Amino acid sequence: MVSRRRFIGLSAAALTAPVIGYAATSTGFASDVPASPTADTVPTLRLVNDTGQSTVFAYLHADHPGGGQGFLNPSTGRLDPIPNPSERMHDLSGFLASHRLPLGQDIRLNTHLTGARVYFSLGESVAFFANPNAGGAAGALVQPSAANPSDPSYRTIWDYCEFTYNPSGIWGNITCVDGVALPIALTLTPGSGAVQRVGGMPAGGTALLAERLKQAGGDWGKCALYDGGRLVRVSSPAKLPGLGTDVFAGHYRAYVDEVWHKYRADGGTDLRISLGDVWPGKTVVGRTQGDRLVFQGITDGSPDSFRKPGTAGSSAEADIFGCDGTLHGINATQQGRIAAVLGAAFCRTTLVSNPSQPDATSRDFYVHGPRHEYARLVHELVADGRGYAFPYDDVTPTQESDLAGAVMYTERPSDWALTVTLKRPS
């Protein structure tokens, strides 16, 4: 299964950074994607409102081929560049007035869309802004943030799904990486072959997730954000202010120490990580040396070691829940593959119980150490267990199929229809 991180790009936490998208090639990845479909057929996007509410806002943004970002114009099916302002935080509300997407009808996509996100909100529009983008054909988009209480959309009920459409086909997914506000489902109807469905959270799933987290005890109930008595969203723990200090302090500390002891260079066990389909049959071996986990067998020149979570200026909880900091991955490198497998194994707490990764099976996830209750419950609640609960949740166990809630079609790259269904949150 194609990785969300390769084809979709960065989380909304990136804010002002351009979304990165890549097209698959025989030698790896390329970002040089033509701006228009090459096939005779034109794909369509349909947005379905099953929330029970009449006022739903929807927008689609993607990378602009000339640099910066643009929004889909529903009347043309093409991407319009956002303004490239001279000042930071230029309000895009006027620009967006003509780029609101209709619901319940087919929208023809007359252009390729790299790193596309479809944003939905209930009752009121989310706020987007543009920052200056020197040399770009469009401004740098500032997306709403679920992690910033000062963001103007912080108490708006909003959510998104993602896809990339390029000359090779379409790759899309639902995502709960930042949190869950609105249950979203995808249906991809290809020109040939079986219909693909990702059911996502059930109707009322946001409220159900909030209640299950409250029952889990500890700080897990703090993932739910309320505005008075109204549930706004359930955030990933990675998005909570004060992570590792005010909330979830020490949650992973003992487990990290246990991992470091198990794989110590002097008398420990080898940690073996398979590099997967990009480097078939290749496995690297890691041992801890002081505050570093050092790997033997990396052959592409990328870094061969990782700092111990919690030792590089952030907490172990921030590094692990966010799959960043000491676990940051360099995209499309062997280091990046190792970072993804390590991050997934930490989140799923399979590193101590299984020294051969990613061979642990899903029945062993969230069992042998401090639990990532948010990720565990997301997979418990979503249809068929398929959902994206943390940034490296696309790491698939060796003997299992995709767990990440993705759809893809490459046989006839422009011959498909994607339906995105929005369900009631409570």
N, C-alpha and C positions, 0 to 999 in steps of 0.2 A: 504494500500500500504506500502511495506517495505521502511524504511527510508534510503536515501542515506547515512546519517551520521552513521547508524548502519552497513551497509554492504559494503560501499565503503571506508570510512575513511576520512582522513584529506584533506583539500584543498592544492593546490600547494604552498600556503604560508608557509606551514610547512617546506618546503625545505629539511633539512637534517633529519627530523624525519621520522621513518618508517611509512608507511601507515597502518592504523589499519583496520582489517576486522573481522566481526563476523558472525557466523552461528546461525540461529534461533534454539532454543530448546524449549521444553515445559516449561522450568523454566526461560528462558531469553536468554542469549547469551553465546556462547562458541567460543574460538579462536583456538581450537585444530582441525584443518582441515586436513584430509588425503591429501597426495600429488598427488594421481592419481584417475581418475574416477573409479567408481565401477560398472558401467553399461556396457553392451556389446556394446552399441552404443558409437560413439565418436563424439562430437560436432564439428562444423566448424565455422571459422571466415572468412568473405570475406570483403575486403576493396575495395571500388569503387571510382574512381577518376572522378568526374564531374566538376573539377575546370577549365578545358580548358587549363591547364598547364601540360607540360610533366614531369617536375621534381618535384616529390612529395616524401618526405621521411616519413616513418612510422615505429614506434617501439612500442612494448608492454612491459611494466614492471609491476611487481607484487611483493608481499611479498614472500620471500624465506622461506620455512618451517623451515629451520635451523637458521633463523635470518638474517636480512638484506634484500636486494632486488635482483631480478634477471630479465633478459630480455628473452622473448620468442625466442627460436631458431626455425625459420620457417622450417628448414630441419628435425627437430625431433618432433616438436610440444610440446617441453618441456621447462622448465625454466632453464636457465643457470645462476648460481650465478655471480654477478659482483665481480671484484677483491676486496679483503679486504686489502687496502693499509696501509702502516705505516705512511704516511703523508696525510694531508688534501688536498682536491680538486685535487684528482688524475684524470687526463683526461681519459675519457672512449671512446674516438673516435676510437681508435684501436679495442677495444672490440666490439663496435657497428657495425663495418664494416661487420661482419658476422651475425648480428641480425636485419638488415634492412628487413622489411616485404614486400613481393610482393603485388602488387595491381592487382585486377581483377581475382584472383583465390582463391579456397578454401584452407584454412590453417587448418589442423587437430589439435585439442587441446587435447594432450595426457596427460594432467595434470590439476589438479584444480588450479585456479588462484584467490587468495584473494587480494582484493584491486587493481585490474588491471586497468591500464590506457593505452589507445591507443593514442599515440602522432603522430600528423601530422605536417609537415612543407613544405612550398613552396620554391623552389629554392635552399635552403641550409639546412643542417641538424641542428637541435637544438643541444646544447651542454649539455651533462650530465657529472657529476663528482661523485667520490666516496670519502667518508670520512671513517676513521678507525671505526670499529665496534667491540669492544672488546667482545670476546666470541661468535661472530656470524659466521655463515657459509659463509656469504657474507658481502660486505661493506655496508655502509649506503649511500643510493642514494641522491645526490643533484640534484633536478629537476630545470628546467629553471624557472625564476621568471618574471612575468609580472609587478611586483611592484618595481623592482630594476633596475634603469637606468644603473648600472654598469654590469649587467648580460650580458654575451657575446651573448645571444640570444634575448636581449631586442628588437632589431629592426628586428628580423626575424619574418615572419608571421607563427605562430604556434598555435595549439589548440589541444584539447584532448576530449575524452569521457571516460566513466568509466564503469566497471562491476566487479562483483564478481561471480565466478563459483565454487561451492562447492558441497558436496554430496547431498545437499537439492535442488539444482537447480541453476538458473541464475537470477541475479538482475542487471540491467544496466540502465544508464541514460546519456543523453546529459547534459552538464553543462555550464552555463554562469556565474558561481559564480565569477570567476576571471576576465572574460571579454569575448568578442566575437572577434575572428580573422577570423575563418573559419566556415561557416555554416555546421553543421553536422546533419545527419539524421540516425536513427536506424530502422532496420526491423528485428524483431525476429520471425523466423519460427519454431514453436514447432512441436514435433513429433505428437501431437494430439491437437486439438483445433484451434482457430482462429489465424491468423497472427497478430502480434502486430506491430504498426508503430508509431514512434515519428518523425514527419516531421522536427522539428526544424526551424531554420531561413530559409527564402527562398533564392534562388540564388540571389546574390547581397545584402544580408541582412546586412552584416557588414557596407557597405557604407550607406545603408538606415537608419540604427540605428544611425550612426554618424550624418547624416543630421537632423534626428528628434531631437536628443539631442541638436544640435546647435540651432534649432528653439525654444527649450524649454527655452533658455536664461540662465542668471546667469552663474554659473560655469559648467553647464552641458556639454557645448561644449568642455571643457578641458578633458573629458573622452576619446576623440579620439586622438590617437597617430599617427602622420605622420612622415615619413622619407623623407624629401623634399616634393614632391607632392604625395607620395605613402602612402596610408592608411595601417598602420601596424595592428592595433587592436583598438577596443573600450573597454576600461578598465572599470570594476566596479568602482564606486567612492571609494569603500573600499581600492582600490589598488593605489590611487593617493598619491604621496608624499605631505606632509603638510596638510593632511586631518584634518579639524576642526580648522586649523589656517590659512594656506595660501589659501586653497580652502574649500568651504562650511562652512566657519566660522559661527557658531551660527545657522546653518540650523535647528537643532532640539531643540535648547535650550528652546524656549518658549513652544513647545509642551511637552517636558519632564516636565516642571513646571506645565503645565495644568494637565498632568496625575497624578503627585504627589498630586496636590490639590484635584482632583476629588476623589481619593481613600484614603484621609487622615483618620487617626484613629479617630480624633475628628470631628464628623459631616459629614464625607464623605460617599462614597458608597462602598459596597463590590465588589472587583474584583474576579470573580469566574472563575477558570480555570479547564477544564475537563482534566483528565490524560489519556484519550484515551483508545485504545484497550488493552494495556499492563496491565492497572489497570481499567478494565471496571466498569462504574458506579461511579467512584471515582472523586470527585471534591474538590479542595482546595480553600480557601478563603484568599485573600490578602488585606492588608491595609498598607499605608505608615506611617512610624514613623521616623521623622527626615529625614536623607538621605538614609533610608532603606525601602524596600518593603518587609514586613514580611508576611509569609503564615502560616495559621493554617490548620492542617490536613495531613501534610507529615508524613508518617508512616514507611519509609524505612531507617531512620537515616541519610539521605542526608541533606545538608544545607537547612534552611528554610527561608533564606532572600537573597535579592539582593541589592547591592549598586545602588544608583541613577546614571544613565548614565552621564558621565562627571565628576564624583567625585573621581575616583580611579586612577588618573595619566594619563588618556587619555581624549580626548574630547568626548562629547555625540555623535558626528557624527562618530567617529571611533568605538565606542561601538555599535552603531545601524547599520550603514552600514556594519560593519564587523561581526555583531552578536557575539561579543567577549567582552573581558574586563569585565565589570560589568554584561554582559549577557552571559558569558561563561557557557556552559552546561556540566555537568558530565555525560558521556554517560551511557545509560541504567539505570538511576536512576530517581526517581520522580523529583528531582531538575533539571535534564537534560530535562525532558518533559516540565516542567514549563519554563525553559530558552528558549526552542524552541518556545513555544507559545507566550511568551513575545516578543522575538526577531522578530517573524513574524508580530505580532500586531503592534510593533513600525515601522517596515519597511512599512507595509501596512496602517499605521495611522488609525487603528480601535480601539485603546485602549480607547480613550475618548468617542467615539460614541457608543461603545458596551462593557458593563461590564461583559459579559458572553463570554468567549473565549474558543475554536476558532469558535464560532457560527456566527461571521460575514461572510457574503457571498461575493463572488468575485466582485459583482457589487458595493460593498462599499469600495473596496480597493483603496488607493491612491486618496481619495476624501476629507476627513475631516481634513486635516492638511497639513503640508509641504510634498510635494510629493517626493517619490523615483522615479524620472523620468526614471532612467535606468531600474529598475524592471518593472515599468508600461509599458514601450515601448517594452522590451523584450517579455512580455506576449502578447502585442498587435501584434507583428510581427511574433512570432512563430506559427506554424501550430496548430490549435485547442487550442491556448492559453497555451500549455504545454511546460514549460521550467523552468530551475533552475536558478533564477536570484540573489539569496542571500542564505547564508548557511542554513537558516531555512525555505526555500521555499517549503520544503516537508510537512509542517504543512497544513493539508487539512481541509477546513471548514467542520463543522459537517454534513451539508446537501449536500455536493458536493463530486465529485470524484477527483482523483489525478490531481494536477496542475503542477507537477514537471517534466514531461517528462521522465517517467520511464517505463521500461519493466520488466516483471518477468515471470518465468515459473518453476513450481516445480513438475508437474505431473509425468514426466519421465525425471529425472534430467540431464541425459547426451544426451538426444535425441532432439537436436535443432540446428539451424543454425542462426548465427547473421551476418547481413550485415550492415556495416558502410559506409555511403555514404558521400563523401566530396564534397561540392558545392563551386562555385566561390564566393569570398567575395565581389566583386564589378562588 
